[in-house]
Amino acid sequence: MKPKNTWIVITDGARSRILLNTGPGKGVEEVPDTDIRAPHPKSREISNDRPGRSFESADGSRHGYQSPTDPAEKNETDFVKKLAKFLDQSLADEKYDRVIIAADPKSLGHIRGFLTKAVQAQLLGDLAKDLTKISNADIPSHFDQFINM
C-alpha cells in the first residue's frame, strides 16, 4: 500500500512553507522549493503618491480620488492566489495526497476562497493559528487532531 503524503501548509498571507508527513511516526520534513514569499511592504511604501483630484461638474468644487483597495491587501490577495495555484498544480502532479493548512484567521479565510474544488476535496482540515515562526521540530504537536505524526 502506497503511503499517504500529507502536506502541511504553514502560511500568514505573505510567506509560506510546506512540510511533508509520510505516515505515523515519521514526523515532518520541509518540502524542497516550496518556500513561497510575497513582497510585504507597508501600505505607505506601496503608494506614496497623493491621490488625484477632480472638479465637480455642478459647482466647481474639487474632490480627491480614493484608491478602491488597500495596496497591502492587494499584495496579500496576489500571494494567496499564487499559493492556491501552486497547491492545485502540485495536486495535479501527484506531489501530495492530503493537505492541512495553518494560517492566522484572516489569512485562512482569504485562502479558503481561492482553493479549487480538487484541493478542497483533499483538505484534511485547517488550523486558524499563525505558526510561521514555529520551528519544524515543534510543528507536529499542533496537528495531533488531524493526523498521527
DSSP file (Angstrom, degrees, kcal/mol; ACC not computed):
  #  RESIDUE AA STRUCTURE BP1 BP2  ACC     N-H-->O    O-->H-N    N-H-->O    O-->H-N    TCO  KAPPA ALPHA  PHI   PSI    X-CA   Y-CA   Z-CA
    1    1 A M              0   0    0      0, 0.0     0, 0.0     0, 0.0     0, 0.0   0.000 360.0 360.0 360.0 130.3    0.0    0.0    0.0
    2    2 A K        -     0   0    0      1,-0.1     2,-0.0     0, 0.0     0, 0.0  -0.475 360.0-114.0 -69.4 133.7    1.4    3.4   -1.0
    3    3 A P        -     0   0    0      0, 0.0     2,-0.6     0, 0.0    20,-0.1  -0.376  29.4-112.8 -67.5 149.0    2.0    5.8    1.9
    4    4 A K        -     0   0    0     18,-0.2     2,-0.7    93,-0.1    92,-0.0  -0.725  23.6-145.9 -83.6 123.0   -0.2    8.9    2.1
    5    5 A N        -     0   0    0     -2,-0.6    92,-3.1    15,-0.1    93,-2.0  -0.814  17.0-168.3 -89.5 118.0    1.8   12.0    1.5
    6    6 A T  E     -Ab  21  98A   0     15,-2.9    15,-2.4    -2,-0.7     2,-0.4  -0.936   7.0-153.3-111.5 122.7    0.3   14.8    3.6
    7    7 A W  E     -Ab  20  99A   0     91,-2.7    93,-2.4    -2,-0.5     2,-0.6  -0.781   1.3-157.8 -92.3 136.5    1.4   18.4    3.0
    8    8 A I  E     -Ab  19 100A   0     11,-2.9    11,-2.5    -2,-0.4     2,-0.6  -0.960   9.8-156.4-113.4 112.4    1.2   20.8    5.9
    9    9 A V  E     -Ab  18 101A   0     91,-3.2    93,-3.2    -2,-0.6     2,-0.6  -0.807   7.2-169.3 -94.6 119.4    1.0   24.4    4.6
   10   10 A I  E     +Ab  17 102A   0      7,-2.8     7,-2.2    -2,-0.6     2,-0.3  -0.944  25.6 149.4-108.7 116.6    2.2   27.0    7.1
   11   11 A T  E     -Ab  16 103A   0     91,-2.6    93,-0.5    -2,-0.6   120,-0.3  -0.948  40.4-168.5-146.9 163.5    1.4   30.5    5.9
   12   12 A D        -     0   0    0      3,-1.6     4,-0.1    -2,-0.3    95,-0.1   0.204  66.0 -88.8-137.3  14.4    0.5   34.0    7.0
   13   13 A G  S    S+     0   0    0      2,-0.4    67,-0.2    94,-0.1    66,-0.2   0.356 123.3  48.9  94.3  -6.5   -0.6   35.7    3.8
   14   14 A A  S    S+     0   0    0      1,-0.5    24,-3.0    65,-0.1     2,-0.3   0.489 117.0  17.9-135.2 -21.1    2.9   36.9    2.8
   15   15 A R  E     - C   0  37A   0     22,-0.3    -3,-1.6     2,-0.0    -1,-0.5  -0.991  61.3-179.0-151.0 153.4    5.1   33.8    3.2
   16   16 A S  E     -AC  11  36A   0     20,-2.6    20,-1.2    -2,-0.3     2,-0.3  -0.990  10.5-165.3-149.7 157.8    4.6   30.1    3.4
   17   17 A R  E     -A   10   0A   0     -7,-2.2    -7,-2.8    -2,-0.3     2,-0.5  -0.974  16.4-140.5-139.1 154.9    6.5   26.9    3.8
   18   18 A I  E     -A    9   0A   0     13,-0.3    13,-2.8    -2,-0.3     2,-0.3  -0.965  12.2-165.0-124.1 131.3    5.3   23.4    3.2
   19   19 A L  E     -AD   8  30A   0    -11,-2.5   -11,-2.9    -2,-0.5     2,-0.4  -0.824  11.5-139.6-112.6 152.2    6.1   20.4    5.3
   20   20 A L  E     -AD   7  29A   0      9,-3.2     9,-1.6    -2,-0.3     2,-0.4  -0.928  13.2-173.4-116.7 134.8    5.6   16.7    4.4
   21   21 A N  E     -A    6   0A   0    -15,-2.4   -15,-2.9    -2,-0.4     7,-0.1  -0.998   2.4-175.2-121.8 128.0    4.4   13.9    6.6
   22   22 A T        -     0   0    0     -2,-0.4   -18,-0.2     5,-0.3    -1,-0.1   0.376  60.8 -47.7-105.5   4.1    4.6   10.4    5.1
   23   23 A G  S >  S-     0   0    0      4,-0.3     3,-1.9   -20,-0.1     4,-0.3  -0.848  83.4 -30.8 152.7 174.7    2.9    8.4    7.9
   24   24 A P  T 3  S+     0   0    0      0, 0.0   125,-0.2     0, 0.0   124,-0.0  -0.268 123.4  11.4 -58.3 136.1    2.6    7.7   11.6
   25   25 A G  T 3  S+     0   0    0      1,-0.1   124,-0.1     0, 0.0   123,-0.0   0.479 100.2 102.4  77.7   2.7    5.9    8.1   13.5
   26   26 A K    <   -     0   0    0     -3,-1.9   123,-0.1     1,-0.2    -1,-0.1   0.618  65.3-158.0 -93.3 -14.1    7.6    9.8   10.5
   27   27 A G        -     0   0    0    122,-2.1    -5,-0.3    -4,-0.3     2,-0.3  -0.327  32.3 -62.6  68.8-155.5    7.4   13.4   11.8
   28   28 A V        -     0   0    0     -7,-0.1     2,-0.3   108,-0.1    -7,-0.2  -0.942  40.6-171.3-131.1 153.4    7.7   16.2    9.2
   29   29 A E  E     -D   20   0A   0     -9,-1.6    -9,-3.2    -2,-0.3     2,-0.2  -0.988  35.0-100.7-139.7 149.8   10.3   17.4    6.8
   30   30 A E  E     -D   19   0A   0     -2,-0.3   -11,-0.2   -11,-0.2     3,-0.0  -0.498  32.8-127.0 -72.7 134.5   10.4   20.5    4.7
   31   31 A V    >   -     0   0    0    -13,-2.8     3,-0.9    -2,-0.2   -13,-0.3  -0.705  33.4-114.4 -79.9 124.7    9.4   20.0    1.1
   32   32 A P  T 3  S+     0   0    0      0, 0.0    -1,-0.1     0, 0.0   -13,-0.0  -0.238  91.5  12.8 -61.8 148.1   12.2   21.5   -1.1
   33   33 A D  T 3  S+     0   0    0      1,-0.1    -2,-0.0     2,-0.0    -3,-0.0   0.781  95.0 106.7  59.8  32.8   11.5   24.5   -3.3
   34   34 A T    <   +     0   0    0     -3,-0.9     2,-1.2   -16,-0.1    -1,-0.1   0.216  34.4 118.2-122.5  14.5    8.1   25.3   -1.6
   35   35 A D        -     0   0    0    -18,-0.2     2,-0.5    -4,-0.1   -18,-0.2  -0.714  46.7-173.5 -82.3 100.6    9.2   28.4    0.4
   36   36 A I  E     +C   16   0A   0    -20,-1.2   -20,-2.6    -2,-1.2     2,-0.3  -0.843   5.8 176.6-103.9 129.4    6.8   30.9   -1.2
   37   37 A R  E     -C   15   0A   0     -2,-0.5   -22,-0.3   -22,-0.2   -23,-0.0  -0.949  15.1-157.9-132.3 151.8    7.1   34.6   -0.3
   38   38 A A        -     0   0    0    -24,-3.0     2,-0.1    -2,-0.3    38,-0.0  -0.930  37.5 -96.1-122.3 149.7    5.5   37.8   -1.4
   39   39 A P        -     0   0    0      0, 0.0    40,-0.1     0, 0.0   -24,-0.0  -0.450  38.9-168.1 -61.1 139.2    6.8   41.3   -1.1
   40   40 A H        +     0   0    0     -2,-0.1     3,-0.1    36,-0.0     2,-0.1  -0.363  19.2 158.1-132.2  54.8    5.3   42.7    2.1
   41   41 A P        -     0   0    0      0, 0.0    34,-0.1     0, 0.0     2,-0.1  -0.358  49.1 -94.7 -74.0 161.5    5.9   46.5    2.2
   42   42 A K    >>  -     0   0    0      1,-0.1     4,-1.3    -2,-0.1     3,-1.2  -0.368  36.0-109.9 -70.0 155.2    3.8   48.8    4.3
   43   43 A S  H 3> S+     0   0    0      1,-0.3     4,-2.0     2,-0.2     3,-0.4   0.867 118.7  56.1 -56.3 -39.3    0.9   50.5    2.5
   44   44 A R  H 34 S+     0   0    0      1,-0.2    -1,-0.3     2,-0.2    -2,-0.0   0.768 106.8  50.9 -68.2 -23.0    2.5   53.9    2.7
   45   45 A E  H <4 S+     0   0    0     -3,-1.2     3,-0.3     1,-0.1    -1,-0.2   0.740 108.7  52.2 -82.6 -23.8    5.6   52.4    0.9
   46   46 A I  H  < S+     0   0    0     -4,-1.3     2,-0.4    -3,-0.4    -2,-0.2   0.926 125.6  17.8 -77.4 -47.2    3.4   50.9   -1.9
   47   47 A S     <  +     0   0    0     -4,-2.0    -1,-0.3     1,-0.1    -2,-0.1  -0.759  66.1 153.6-129.6  86.3    1.5   54.1   -2.8
   48   48 A N        +     0   0    0     -2,-0.4     2,-0.2    -3,-0.3    -1,-0.1   0.454  45.1 102.8 -94.7  -0.2    3.2   57.2   -1.6
   49   49 A D  S    S-     0   0    0     -3,-0.1     3,-0.1     1,-0.1    -3,-0.0  -0.536  80.6-108.9 -77.5 148.5    1.7   59.5   -4.3
   50   50 A R        -     0   0    0     -2,-0.2    -1,-0.1     1,-0.1    -2,-0.1  -0.483  42.2 -99.1 -71.5 148.3   -1.1   61.7   -3.3
   51   51 A P        -     0   0    0      0, 0.0    -1,-0.1     0, 0.0    15,-0.1  -0.335  43.4-102.1 -66.7 152.1   -4.4   60.7   -4.8
   52   52 A G        -     0   0    0     12,-0.1    13,-3.4    -3,-0.1     2,-0.3  -0.159  33.8-139.5 -67.4 167.6   -5.6   62.5   -7.9
   53   53 A R  E     -F   64   0B   0     11,-0.3     2,-0.3     9,-0.0    11,-0.2  -0.915  14.7-169.1-129.4 156.0   -8.2   65.2   -7.8
   54   54 A S  E     -F   63   0B   0      9,-2.5     9,-2.6    -2,-0.3     2,-0.4  -0.953  23.6-112.5-140.6 161.7  -11.1   66.2  -10.0
   55   55 A F  E     -F   62   0B   0     -2,-0.3     2,-0.4     7,-0.2     7,-0.2  -0.752  29.1-120.0 -94.4 141.4  -13.5   69.0  -10.4
   56   56 A E     >  -     0   0    0      5,-3.9     4,-1.5    -2,-0.4     5,-0.0  -0.658  18.2-143.3 -75.6 131.5  -17.2   68.6   -9.6
   57   57 A S  T  4 S+     0   0    0     -2,-0.4    -1,-0.1     1,-0.2    -2,-0.0   0.793  92.0  52.7 -70.7 -27.0  -19.2   69.4  -12.8
   58   58 A A  T  4 S+     0   0    0      1,-0.1    -1,-0.2     3,-0.1    -3,-0.0   0.921 128.8   3.3 -78.7 -44.6  -22.0   71.1  -11.0
   59   59 A D  T  4 S-     0   0    0      2,-0.1    -2,-0.2     0, 0.0    -1,-0.1   0.386  92.9-108.5-130.9   5.8  -20.4   73.7   -8.8
   60   60 A G     <  +     0   0    0     -4,-1.5    -3,-0.1     1,-0.2     2,-0.0   0.512  67.3 142.2  82.8   2.7  -16.6   73.7   -9.4
   61   61 A S        -     0   0    0     -6,-0.1    -5,-3.9     1,-0.1     2,-0.3  -0.361  45.9-124.8 -73.7 161.4  -15.6   72.2   -6.1
   62   62 A R  E     -F   55   0B   0     -7,-0.2     2,-0.4    -2,-0.0    -7,-0.2  -0.828  21.9-169.2-112.3 148.4  -12.7   69.7   -6.1
   63   63 A H  E     -F   54   0B   0     -9,-2.6    -9,-2.5    -2,-0.3     2,-0.3  -0.989  18.4-128.4-134.6 142.2  -12.7   66.1   -4.8
   64   64 A G  E     -F   53   0B   0     -2,-0.4   -11,-0.3   -11,-0.2     2,-0.2  -0.681  24.6-122.2 -88.3 144.1   -9.8   63.7   -4.2
   65   65 A Y        -     0   0    0    -13,-3.4     2,-0.4    -2,-0.3    -1,-0.0  -0.561  22.6-147.9 -79.0 148.6   -9.9   60.2   -5.6
   66   66 A Q        -     0   0    0     -2,-0.2    -1,-0.0   -15,-0.1     0, 0.0  -0.961  22.1-109.5-118.7 137.7   -9.6   57.3   -3.2
   67   67 A S        -     0   0    0     -2,-0.4     3,-0.0     1,-0.1     0, 0.0  -0.441  22.7-138.9 -62.7 132.5   -7.9   54.0   -4.0
   68   68 A P  S    S+     0   0    0      0, 0.0     2,-0.3     0, 0.0    -1,-0.1   0.778  83.4  26.6 -68.4 -25.5  -10.6   51.3   -4.3
   69   69 A T  S    S-     0   0    0      4,-0.0     3,-0.0     3,-0.0    -2,-0.0  -0.968  87.8-104.3-136.0 153.2   -8.4   48.7   -2.4
   70   70 A D     >  -     0   0    0     -2,-0.3     4,-2.0     1,-0.1     3,-0.3  -0.615  29.3-137.1 -71.3 127.4   -5.7   48.8    0.1
   71   71 A P  H  > S+     0   0    0      0, 0.0     4,-2.0     0, 0.0    -1,-0.1   0.856 103.9  52.8 -58.4 -36.4   -2.4   48.1   -1.7
   72   72 A A  H  > S+     0   0    0      1,-0.2     4,-1.9     2,-0.2     5,-0.1   0.886 108.5  50.8 -66.4 -37.2   -1.2   45.8    1.1
   73   73 A E  H  > S+     0   0    0     -3,-0.3     4,-2.4     2,-0.2    -1,-0.2   0.874 107.8  52.9 -66.7 -37.0   -4.4   43.8    0.8
   74   74 A K  H  X S+     0   0    0     -4,-2.0     4,-2.6     2,-0.2    -2,-0.2   0.906 107.2  52.1 -63.9 -41.1   -3.9   43.5   -2.9
   75   75 A N  H  X S+     0   0    0     -4,-2.0     4,-2.2     1,-0.2    -2,-0.2   0.908 110.3  48.6 -60.8 -41.3   -0.4   42.1   -2.3
   76   76 A E  H  X S+     0   0    0     -4,-1.9     4,-2.8     2,-0.2    -2,-0.2   0.910 110.6  50.6 -65.3 -41.3   -1.9   39.5    0.1
   77   77 A T  H  X S+     0   0    0     -4,-2.4     4,-2.4     2,-0.2    -2,-0.2   0.921 110.3  49.4 -62.1 -43.7   -4.6   38.6   -2.4
   78   78 A D  H  X S+     0   0    0     -4,-2.6     4,-2.0     2,-0.2    -1,-0.2   0.906 112.3  48.8 -61.4 -41.2   -2.0   38.1   -5.2
   79   79 A F  H  X S+     0   0    0     -4,-2.2     4,-2.6   -66,-0.2    -2,-0.2   0.933 110.7  49.4 -63.2 -46.7    0.1   35.9   -2.8
   80   80 A V  H  X S+     0   0    0     -4,-2.8     4,-2.7     1,-0.2     5,-0.2   0.893 110.1  51.0 -62.6 -40.7   -2.9   33.8   -1.8
   81   81 A K  H  X S+     0   0    0     -4,-2.4     4,-2.3     2,-0.2    -1,-0.2   0.914 110.8  49.3 -61.1 -42.5   -3.9   33.3   -5.5
   82   82 A K  H  X S+     0   0    0     -4,-2.0     4,-2.2     2,-0.2    -2,-0.2   0.916 112.5  47.4 -63.0 -44.2   -0.3   32.2   -6.2
   83   83 A L  H  X S+     0   0    0     -4,-2.6     4,-2.5     2,-0.2    -2,-0.2   0.921 112.1  49.4 -63.9 -44.9   -0.3   29.8   -3.3
   84   84 A A  H  X S+     0   0    0     -4,-2.7     4,-2.2     1,-0.2    32,-0.3   0.896 111.5  49.1 -62.8 -40.3   -3.7   28.3   -4.3
   85   85 A K  H  X S+     0   0    0     -4,-2.3     4,-2.6    -5,-0.2    -1,-0.2   0.903 110.5  51.1 -65.2 -40.7   -2.5   27.8   -7.9
   86   86 A F  H  X S+     0   0    0     -4,-2.2     4,-2.6     2,-0.2    -2,-0.2   0.917 110.6  48.5 -62.3 -44.2    0.7   26.1   -6.6
   87   87 A L  H  X S+     0   0    0     -4,-2.5     4,-2.0     2,-0.2    -2,-0.2   0.900 112.2  49.1 -63.4 -40.8   -1.3   23.8   -4.4
   88   88 A D  H  X S+     0   0    0     -4,-2.2     4,-2.1     2,-0.2    -2,-0.2   0.925 113.5  45.6 -64.7 -45.3   -3.7   22.9   -7.3
   89   89 A Q  H  X S+     0   0    0     -4,-2.6     4,-1.9     1,-0.2    -2,-0.2   0.895 111.9  51.8 -65.9 -40.1   -0.8   22.3   -9.7
   90   90 A S  H  <>S+     0   0    0     -4,-2.6     5,-2.7     2,-0.2     6,-0.4   0.862 109.3  50.3 -65.9 -35.4    1.1   20.2   -7.1
   91   91 A L  H ><5S+     0   0    0     -4,-2.0     3,-1.6     3,-0.2    -1,-0.2   0.918 109.5  50.6 -66.6 -43.0   -2.0   18.1   -6.5
   92   92 A A  H 3<5S+     0   0    0     -4,-2.1    -2,-0.2     1,-0.3    -1,-0.2   0.843 109.2  51.6 -62.3 -33.2   -2.4   17.5  -10.3
   93   93 A D  T 3<5S-     0   0    0     -4,-1.9    -1,-0.3    -5,-0.1    -2,-0.2   0.360 115.0-121.4 -84.0   5.0    1.3   16.5  -10.4
   94   94 A E  T < 5 +     0   0    0     -3,-1.6    -3,-0.2     2,-0.1    -2,-0.1   0.843  67.3 140.2  57.4  40.2    0.5   14.0   -7.5
   95   95 A K  S   <S+     0   0    0     -5,-2.7     2,-0.3     1,-0.2    -4,-0.2   0.689  71.9  16.8 -82.7 -19.7    3.1   15.5   -5.2
   96   96 A Y        -     0   0    0     -6,-0.4   -90,-0.2    -5,-0.1    -1,-0.2  -0.979  52.8-158.5-147.7 159.7    0.7   15.1   -2.2
   97   97 A D  S    S+     0   0    0    -92,-3.1     2,-0.3     1,-0.3   -91,-0.2   0.723  81.9  18.2-105.9 -34.1   -2.4   13.1   -1.3
   98   98 A R  E     -b    6   0A   0    -93,-2.0   -91,-2.7    25,-0.0     2,-0.4  -0.926  65.9-155.4-137.3 159.7   -3.8   15.2    1.5
   99   99 A V  E     -be   7 123A   0     23,-2.2    25,-2.8    -2,-0.3    26,-0.8  -0.997   7.9-168.8-141.9 144.9   -3.3   18.8    2.8
  100  100 A I  E     -be   8 125A   0    -93,-2.4   -91,-3.2    -2,-0.4     2,-0.5  -0.991  15.1-154.1-127.1 138.0   -3.7   20.7    6.0
  101  101 A I  E     -be   9 126A   0     24,-1.6    26,-2.8    -2,-0.4     2,-0.5  -0.954   9.8-173.9-119.4 131.3   -3.5   24.5    6.1
  102  102 A A  E     +be  10 127A   0    -93,-3.2   -91,-2.6    -2,-0.5     2,-0.3  -0.990  24.7 138.6-122.1 125.3   -2.4   26.5    9.1
  103  103 A A  E     -be  11 128A   0     24,-2.1    26,-0.8    -2,-0.5   -91,-0.2  -0.978  58.7 -79.3-156.1 160.8   -2.7   30.3    8.9
  104  104 A D     >  -     0   0    0    -93,-0.5     4,-2.8    -2,-0.3     5,-0.2  -0.323  57.2-102.6 -60.2 154.4   -3.7   33.3   11.0
  105  105 A P  H  > S+     0   0    0      0, 0.0     4,-2.0     0, 0.0     5,-0.2   0.851 119.2  48.3 -53.5 -42.9   -7.6   33.6   11.0
  106  106 A K  H  > S+     0   0    0      1,-0.2     4,-1.7     2,-0.2     5,-0.1   0.943 115.6  43.4 -64.5 -47.2   -7.7   36.5    8.5
  107  107 A S  H  > S+     0   0    0      1,-0.2     4,-2.9     2,-0.2    -1,-0.2   0.875 110.3  56.5 -66.3 -37.3   -5.4   34.8    6.0
  108  108 A L  H  X S+     0   0    0     -4,-2.8     4,-2.4     1,-0.2    -1,-0.2   0.917 107.3  48.4 -61.7 -43.2   -7.1   31.4    6.4
  109  109 A G  H  X S+     0   0    0     -4,-2.0     4,-1.0    -5,-0.2    -1,-0.2   0.888 112.6  49.2 -61.9 -38.5  -10.4   32.9    5.4
  110  110 A H  H  < S+     0   0    0     -4,-1.7     4,-0.4     1,-0.2     3,-0.4   0.915 110.9  49.4 -66.0 -44.5   -8.8   34.6    2.5
  111  111 A I  H >X S+     0   0    0     -4,-2.9     3,-1.9     1,-0.2     4,-0.9   0.902 102.4  61.2 -64.0 -42.8   -7.1   31.3    1.4
  112  112 A R  H >< S+     0   0    0     -4,-2.4     3,-0.6     1,-0.3    -1,-0.2   0.852  98.6  58.7 -53.8 -36.4  -10.3   29.3    1.6
  113  113 A G  T 3< S+     0   0    0     -4,-1.0    -1,-0.3    -3,-0.4    -2,-0.2   0.681 109.0  43.3 -69.1 -17.4  -11.9   31.5   -1.0
  114  114 A F  T <4 S+     0   0    0     -3,-1.9    -1,-0.2    -4,-0.4     2,-0.2   0.476  83.9 110.8-109.2  -3.9   -9.2   30.7   -3.6
  115  115 A L    <<  -     0   0    0     -4,-0.9   -30,-0.1    -3,-0.6   -31,-0.1  -0.504  67.3-124.8 -72.2 138.6   -8.8   26.9   -3.2
  116  116 A T     >  -     0   0    0    -32,-0.3     4,-2.6    -2,-0.2     5,-0.2  -0.324  24.0-107.8 -75.1 165.5  -10.0   24.8   -6.1
  117  117 A K  H  > S+     0   0    0      1,-0.2     4,-2.0     2,-0.2     5,-0.1   0.854 119.8  56.8 -62.9 -34.7  -12.6   22.1   -5.5
  118  118 A A  H  > S+     0   0    0      2,-0.2     4,-0.8     1,-0.2    -1,-0.2   0.927 110.7  42.2 -63.5 -44.5   -9.9   19.5   -6.2
  119  119 A V  H >4 S+     0   0    0      1,-0.2     3,-0.9     2,-0.2     4,-0.5   0.912 111.9  54.8 -68.8 -42.2   -7.7   20.9   -3.4
  120  120 A Q  H >< S+     0   0    0     -4,-2.6     3,-0.9     1,-0.3    -1,-0.2   0.857 102.9  57.5 -58.6 -34.9  -10.7   21.3   -1.1
  121  121 A A  H 3< S+     0   0    0     -4,-2.0    -1,-0.3     1,-0.2    -2,-0.2   0.780 109.7  44.4 -66.8 -26.2  -11.6   17.6   -1.6
  122  122 A Q  T << S+     0   0    0     -3,-0.9   -23,-2.2    -4,-0.8     2,-0.6   0.406  84.9 118.0 -97.3   1.4   -8.1   16.7   -0.3
  123  123 A L  E <   -e   99   0A   0     -3,-0.9   -23,-0.2    -4,-0.5     3,-0.1  -0.587  40.8-174.4 -75.6 113.1   -8.2   19.1    2.7
  124  124 A L  E     -     0   0A   0    -25,-2.8     2,-0.3    -2,-0.6   -24,-0.2   0.838  62.5 -58.6 -73.1 -33.6   -8.0   17.2    6.0
  125  125 A G  E     -e  100   0A   0    -26,-0.8   -24,-1.6    -3,-0.1     2,-0.3  -0.960  47.2-115.4 170.6 176.0   -8.5   20.3    8.0
  126  126 A D  E     -e  101   0A   0     -2,-0.3     2,-0.5   -26,-0.2   -24,-0.2  -0.971  11.5-146.4-138.7 155.9   -7.3   23.8    8.7
  127  127 A L  E     -e  102   0A   0    -26,-2.8   -24,-2.1    -2,-0.3     2,-2.0  -0.979  10.8-145.3-126.5 118.6   -5.9   25.5   11.8
  128  128 A A  E     +e  103   0A   0     -2,-0.5     2,-0.3   -26,-0.2   -24,-0.2  -0.524  65.2 104.5 -84.1  73.8   -6.6   29.2   12.5
  129  129 A K  S    S-     0   0    0     -2,-2.0     2,-0.8   -26,-0.8    -2,-0.1  -0.974  73.0-120.5-155.2 136.5   -3.2   29.9   14.1
  130  130 A D        +     0   0    0     -2,-0.3     3,-0.2   -27,-0.2   -27,-0.1  -0.714  39.1 160.6 -83.1 109.9   -0.1   31.6   12.9
  131  131 A L    >   +     0   0    0     -2,-0.8     3,-1.6  -120,-0.3    -1,-0.1   0.166  36.4 112.7-112.3  15.2    2.7   29.1   13.1
  132  132 A T  T 3  S+     0   0    0      1,-0.3    -1,-0.1  -121,-0.2  -120,-0.1   0.768  80.5  46.6 -64.0 -25.2    5.2   30.7   10.7
  133  133 A K  T 3  S+     0   0    0     -3,-0.2     2,-0.3     2,-0.1    -1,-0.3   0.391  90.7 102.5 -97.4   4.2    7.7   31.5   13.5
  134  134 A I  S <  S-     0   0    0     -3,-1.6     5,-0.1     1,-0.1    -3,-0.1  -0.683  77.1-114.8 -87.1 138.4    7.5   27.9   15.0
  135  135 A S    >>  -     0   0    0     -2,-0.3     3,-1.0     1,-0.1     4,-0.7  -0.325  23.1-114.1 -70.1 156.0   10.4   25.6   14.2
  136  136 A N  G >4 S+     0   0    0      1,-0.3     3,-0.7     2,-0.2    -1,-0.1   0.832 115.5  60.2 -59.5 -33.5    9.7   22.5   12.1
  137  137 A A  G 34 S+     0   0    0      1,-0.2    -1,-0.3     2,-0.1     4,-0.2   0.804 107.5  44.9 -65.5 -29.1   10.5   20.3   15.1
  138  138 A D  G <4 S+     0   0    0     -3,-1.0     3,-0.4     1,-0.2     4,-0.3   0.516  92.5  85.0 -92.6  -6.1    7.7   21.8   17.1
  139  139 A I  S X< S+     0   0    0     -3,-0.7     3,-2.2    -4,-0.7     4,-0.4   0.906  75.6  64.7 -65.6 -45.1    5.1   21.7   14.3
  140  140 A P  G >  S+     0   0    0      0, 0.0     3,-1.7     0, 0.0    -1,-0.2   0.822  92.4  63.5 -53.9 -33.8    3.7   18.1   14.7
  141  141 A S  G >  S+     0   0    0     -3,-0.4     3,-0.5     1,-0.3    -2,-0.2   0.735  98.0  57.1 -63.6 -20.5    2.3   18.8   18.2
  142  142 A H  G <  S+     0   0    0     -3,-2.2    -1,-0.3    -4,-0.3     3,-0.2   0.595 106.4  49.2 -83.7 -10.8   -0.1   21.4   16.7
  143  143 A F  G X>  +     0   0    0     -3,-1.7     4,-2.2    -4,-0.4     3,-1.4   0.159  67.8 113.1-118.9  19.1   -1.7   18.8   14.3
  144  144 A D  T <4 S+     0   0    0     -3,-0.5    -1,-0.1     1,-0.3    -2,-0.1   0.835  75.9  60.4 -58.4 -33.0   -2.5   15.8   16.5
  145  145 A Q  T 34 S+     0   0    0     -3,-0.2    -1,-0.3     1,-0.2     3,-0.1   0.725 113.9  35.2 -68.6 -21.0   -6.2   16.4   15.9
  146  146 A F  T <4 S+     0   0    0     -3,-1.4     2,-0.3     1,-0.3    -2,-0.2   0.813 126.9   2.6-100.4 -38.4   -5.8   15.9   12.2
  147  147 A I     <  -     0   0    0     -4,-2.2     2,-0.8    -7,-0.2    -1,-0.3  -0.998  64.1-115.2-155.2 147.4   -3.1   13.2   11.8
  148  148 A N              0   0    0     -2,-0.3    -4,-0.1     1,-0.2  -121,-0.0  -0.790 360.0 360.0 -88.2 110.8   -0.9   10.9   13.8
  149  149 A M              0   0    0     -2,-0.8  -122,-2.1  -125,-0.2    -1,-0.2   0.431 360.0 360.0-101.7 360.0    2.7   12.0   13.1
